[in-house]
Amino acid sequence: MAIVVLRELRKELSTDFDPGDAVSRVAAVHAATAEPDALGDVGDRTFCGKPTLDMERVDYQPAEPGASWLPANMRPWECSSCTEALRSP
């Protein structure tokens, strides 16, 4: 099963109160399955059940079988529900 890593982003207003677009911040990092029919496409939902439609794909593949699905630099935003679902048989 191919895993796709996705960032769930939230928009925040700038803290300096200047006009302009909201800044995107990472809310959580999720895992989803890749669609088997279209290699590289993402399934409709993450392993924790959230819709993937508005999430941003992370260009990451584990280096070897058994390696973490999550890049080390994104651990602070790890979705524990996705991790738990990946551990379940």
Steps between C-alpha positions, in 0.01 A plus 500: 500500500641836397474779757464868412595765756273806514512831688181640643540878487320774687493866406607760756504875483837669514608600850624838377144598393614600151245454223548198280430133472478270794807289569475120469614305805524125541219375723583128470674247278288206388541177304274373223511222245602556142230421248590171331335600169693825463847474646579816693138596564379507858199319645197697617576472874798482731548202729337701780196570280556863398430604138818546296355750253649818654823343627844558351711206391848460652769366268625216722544126475646286781862405427442131570224257592404540864618862515266762644229632268572848635802718418703566816472880464118475512470298821362794702188496277454121482139383498500235770177352364659440157804343669277274709297396195818410313611279790170310510490170308 
